[in-house]
Amino acid sequence: MKYPVAIIFFVILILARISVNGQTKFSQETNFVNHLFEIKEFDEASIYLNSISKKYIHQNDSIQYLLGRSQYLKKEIDLAIPYFEKVNTENHDLWVASQMFSSFCNNYKKNYSNAVSTLENLNTNNELYGQLRFTQLAGSYLLTRQISKYDSIAPLLSQDYLSLQRTNQRLESYSQNLKNLKIKSPALAGIFSAIVPGSGKIYAGKTGEGLSTLFLHTLLGFMAKEALQKDGAQSPRFLIYGSIFSLFYVANIWSSTLSVKIYRNEYYESVHESIMVDLHIPLRTIFGSGK
């Protein structure tokens, strides 16, 4: 009876040693990949990871995650998302990290519904990851300008974690700015410019353009008036200056209506970029070194 037990024990020791050696070897491989990340050799990292993928079949989640990180760091966001989505739930930390990065990438590409859905369906018992999820979800709601949903989650944003404090504070600032943003009317901008050229652009928030437009129209109007008084309504000089003034006058009304839309889109784009930067900071801090 002693011999079978001894044999079983010996086999277990051998298998355990093989497993430990395998884990150690794979850790060395991932350390090398992270080194390639640090020196920005992202293509080489991807090539290396693909070359060892068959050797470490049981580490497929880690390899898929690192392949996703390689594309993400290279800013090939469309290519990163599929790798992150291949990571399953067997390794909880890797899965959470992959879901977070997948959501961030979707937000970056303005696939907001996918980003929100990923975060809303993400479950974790890890307190830090849970707080990071709230932060990422709050940012996603602001990106989609769902202010009421942001307000519902804002009380859950913790100030206990240094890695999340700055982002949470800035998200609240963005929320207040979006709430205070006055949506201006393109039609009203056109009416203002019809009355006083350039005033519609000033109303739209483009003061410099508005003042330059006012100066140009004043100059053209003065030249057309002078030509009318000196040469008459049928004179070539009056016809030229009058036509130019009329053309600029109509174009100014049209461009004033567009200025409101352009200013609004530029503001939302600026908010998008700022929020994305702030959402990236805790991701980089918490998952920065890879897994």
Disulfide bonds with the S-S distance in Angstrom:
none
